[in-house]
Amino acid sequence: MPTIVEKIPTADEIAEMADRGEDISKFFTGDGKMKPPLNKAGIQSVNVDFTPEMLHELDDIVRKVNISRQAVIKMYIRQAIDQYYMAKKAMAL
């Protein structure tokens, strides 16, 4: 009896399926590894120390939103910087 081989869709095809509202969860096993971004000119790395409690909270958020720790940290720092400038501008009025 011949074996039927299921075609693996491309990333674009999976994106189109998601746009149509189809369930694409079967294509994501959670077994992948996060890769660091490529080192680009103008990007600097910094080390930040976190308490175990903060790290636990951060990891909870990471699991819920399914993005890397680094992405969550960048997102919150960007948000805090934006709030700082908005408050500074409001105080100048």
C-alpha positions as CSV (number, residue, x, y, z in Angstrom):
1,M,0.0,0.0,0.0
2,P,1.5,3.4,-1.0
3,T,2.2,5.9,1.8
4,I,0.5,9.3,1.5
5,V,2.9,12.1,2.3
6,E,1.3,15.3,3.6
7,K,2.7,18.5,2.0
8,I,4.2,20.8,4.6
9,P,3.0,24.4,4.0
10,T,5.4,27.3,3.7
11,A,5.4,30.1,6.2
12,D,3.5,32.3,3.8
13,E,0.8,29.6,3.3
14,I,0.5,29.2,7.1
15,A,0.1,33.0,7.4
16,E,-2.6,33.0,4.8
17,M,-4.4,30.2,6.7
18,A,-4.2,32.3,9.9
19,D,-5.6,35.3,8.0
20,R,-8.5,33.2,6.9
21,G,-9.1,32.3,10.6
22,E,-8.0,28.7,10.3
23,D,-6.4,26.9,13.2
24,I,-2.7,26.8,12.6
25,S,-1.6,25.5,16.1
26,K,-0.7,22.1,14.7
27,F,2.3,23.7,12.9
28,F,3.7,25.0,16.2
29,T,5.0,22.4,18.6
30,G,6.9,24.7,21.0
31,D,10.0,22.7,20.5
32,G,11.8,25.4,18.6
33,K,14.7,27.5,20.0
34,M,14.8,31.2,20.3
35,K,17.7,32.6,18.2
36,P,19.4,35.9,19.2
37,P,19.1,38.7,16.7
38,L,21.9,39.3,14.3
39,N,24.5,41.7,15.6
40,K,23.7,44.9,13.7
41,A,25.6,48.2,13.7
42,G,24.2,50.6,16.2
43,I,22.9,47.9,18.5
44,Q,24.5,47.5,21.9
45,S,24.0,44.7,24.4
46,V,23.6,45.4,28.1
47,N,23.3,43.2,31.2
48,V,20.4,43.7,33.5
49,D,20.0,42.0,36.9
50,F,16.5,40.9,38.0
51,T,15.3,39.6,41.3
52,P,14.0,36.0,41.1
53,E,10.4,37.3,41.7
54,M,10.7,39.8,38.8
55,L,12.2,37.1,36.5
56,H,9.3,34.7,37.5
57,E,6.8,37.4,36.6
58,L,8.6,38.2,33.3
59,D,8.6,34.5,32.4
60,D,4.8,34.3,33.1
61,I,4.3,37.2,30.6
62,V,6.6,35.6,28.1
63,R,4.6,32.4,28.2
64,K,1.3,34.2,27.8
65,V,2.3,36.4,24.9
66,N,4.6,33.8,23.3
67,I,7.5,36.1,22.6
68,S,11.1,36.2,23.9
69,R,12.2,37.7,27.2
70,Q,14.2,40.2,25.3
71,A,11.2,41.3,23.2
72,V,9.1,41.8,26.4
73,I,11.8,43.8,28.1
74,K,12.3,46.0,25.0
75,M,8.5,46.5,24.7
76,Y,8.2,47.7,28.3
77,I,11.3,49.9,28.2
78,R,10.0,51.5,25.0
79,Q,6.6,52.1,26.7
80,A,8.3,53.6,29.8
81,I,10.4,55.9,27.7
82,D,7.4,57.1,25.7
83,Q,5.5,57.7,28.9
84,Y,8.4,59.8,30.3
85,Y,8.5,62.0,27.2
86,M,4.7,62.4,27.2
87,A,4.7,63.4,30.9
88,K,7.6,65.8,30.3
89,K,5.7,67.4,27.3
90,A,2.5,67.7,29.4
91,M,4.4,69.4,32.2
92,A,5.9,72.0,29.8
93,L,2.4,73.2,28.7
